[in-house]
């Protein structure tokens, strides 16, 4: 077949295409050269090269050291070691010669270190240095080539992050409560020190598993509610430990990223046991105050009525024939009126704010003098055992009121042991508020006290009874026993008036322990 020759127009188009391709190639080559120039310029802004001998003498440095650190090549080579700061990281170790019998790979023998060095303008820069040993044919190190990368900006960023982290740690520490951060799967990402002390270290563990030994999240988890609606939620819970029942308040809130998406959550655990006890004490004080006002008013009214009843009864008895049923009935009216009069006096004593008449007392001597009276109260079936600390401190106390406190406590103990038993009275010095304060002293105001412990081997009390034991008019005695329920309430008031406190511990079937704390006079022990 005869070859077909291209037309002039086709040849002209092909030339134009070649010219266009050449122009594009030329533009691409120019862009590539410009990119290479920019890359080299950027590298020169951060990198330079130097080398040293096995003895540590610098032998060369690239011109870009001037761009990175401001020194000429001659200045850097002559003064390198004096340019290093006193940072311990600058223990510049020369690469030692390895065993010449072994084969060496430059890529695997290289090492990376960081040094801190002064810039010519006096500022401090950080360099990341890659050391690459060079070997001769016998395997000996003849030089070390170094690639230096200026990482000052990265170090400053790391320092800023570290400072921010330290600030957050300081804030978390000053919160004074346990704080933890968890991801969306309730995996613990962070715990502050207080949280670790309270619950142990559980990083990367599931909260519901370590806290409640569950296989899935708690049904009433406040953090789960935060993840759902993005709001802060709170709830209370109780736990038991060596200190007894503890009340905890858990506050949970969301943590968002810069776009507002919830990425994690925090929980702050606050121990509110002391607050709960304080609220209970305030309620108790308010209850007593209201009862005091009521008792005072009722007592005065009773007293006025009883005065009239007893006067009329005495007149009627004088007119009645002796030893007749009428005379006996009138006498019973008078006797009942006297019992009511005794109750009235107790109500008035309970409501009256009598001032203390205090003297310096040694409770060991004071209780020892009361022993005959206390033995008379309990009778022959109950044995009183005195267990005194010999170095007991002195207190400021009202002997009359403290005698009433002791006798009332012993009467209460004897009622708990109708079939007989043992009552132990112990005294000792205690100091509340120190880090090693026993759990039994919790709730007592910090200070130095003499503690009187009165324990019995009686039937004990349940928790509901103990909660009301100091309430006015509360009694466990049956109707007709003559008990008014003012005894322990009066004891509580007298102890508080002395600046002290009283606590009770009991279990059904295991007896009862009362502890009376009276402030100790400084320097008397």
C-alpha positions, 0 to 999 in steps of 0.5 A: 500500500502506498504511504499516505503523506500528512498534509501541510495543515496536519504538519502545522498542527503537530508542530503547534502541539509539540510547541505547547507540550514543550511550553508545559514541560518548561513551566513544570520544570520551572515550578519544580525548580522553584519548589526545590528552591523553597524546600532547600530554603526551608531546610536551611532554616531548620537543618545544618550538618556538622561532623567530628572526629572520634576524639570529639573535635569538630571538623566541618559544618555546613553554611546553613548553621548561620541561618539556624543559629547565627554563627559563621562556620568558623565561630561554630567550629571554634566555640561549639562546646562553650555554646552549649547551656548547662542543661544536663541533656548536654552531656555530649558523648562522642561515639566510641569505636565498636568492635572492628570484627563485627559488620556495621550498618550505618542506618542501625548504628545511628542515634538521636539526641537533643541538645540545648544551645545558645543562639548568637542573639543570646536566645536558647534553641533546642536541636535534635541531633542524628549521629551517623558514624562513618567506618573505614574498611577495618570497621573503625569509626573515623568520623561522625556525621551529624544532622541538626534539626532546630526543634525550638518551636516544638519544645516551646509548644511541649513546654506550654502544654506541660505548663497547662497540664500542671495548671490543670493538675493544680486546679484539680488538686485544689478542688479538694474532691476526687475527680475522674475523666471518662470517655464515652464508653465509661473508661477512666482516662484520668484520676486526680490524686484524691480520687486515687486515694479514695478509690485506687488507681484504675486508669483504662478500666471501666468505671462501672466494673471497678466501682460496682462490679457490674458488666454494664453501666449503672442504670442511674449513672449521672454521666450517662445522662450528661452524654445524652442531654449535655447538662450537668447532673448530680446524685447521692449514694452511700458506701460502707468502708472502715469509717462506717457509712459514707454519703457521697455526692457525684456531680457529672458534666460533659467535656466538648471538643472545639466543635461542641461535640461531647467527647468525654465526661468528668465526675467529681465525688464529694464526701458529704458525710460531715454535712449530713451529720451537721444537718442532722445536728441542726435538726436535732438542735431545732427540735430541742429548742422547739420542745424546750419552748413548748415544755416551759409553757406547758409546765407553767400552765400545769403548775398553775392548775396543779396548785389549785387542784392540790389546794382543793384536795387538801381542803376536801381531805380535812373535811372527810372522815379518816380511813373512809373510801372518800378520804382514800380517794382524795389522798390518791388525788393528792399523790397523783398531783404530786407526781404531776408536780414532779414532772412539772419541775423536770419540765421547768429544769429542762427548759431553764437555761441555768448558768454553769457553776464550774470548778477544776475537776479531776474526773477520776476522783469525782467518779470515785466519790460517786461510786457508792451512790452509783452502786446503790442505783444499780443494786446487787445484780449489776457490777460497776467496774472502774477503769481509769487512765492514771494521767487523766487531764483536768476539766472545768465542770459543774459538779452538780450537773455532772453528777446528774449526768453520771447518775442518769447514765447509770440509771439508763444502763441499769434499765438495760440490764434487768437480769443483771450484768456489768457496767464499765466506766472508763476515763482517758485523754483523747485528741480529736482532729489529728490525721490518725483520729479513730473513726469512732470520734468522727463528728466530735469537734477537733480538740483535746478532751477527757472521754468518759466511756460507759458501757453495759452488757444489756440488750442493746438498741437498734439504729432507729432507737439510737437516732432518737435516743436524745430526743425530748420525751422519747423513751423505750420504757412502757406506759406506767413506768414513770419515765418521762423521756427527759433523762438522756435529753437532759444529759445531752443538754448538760454535756453540750453546755460544758462545751463537750459532746456525747456519742452512742454506739449499740447493737441489738444483743451486744450492749450499749456504749455511751461516750462523753467528751469534756474539754480538757484544760491545757497543761493539766496532763 
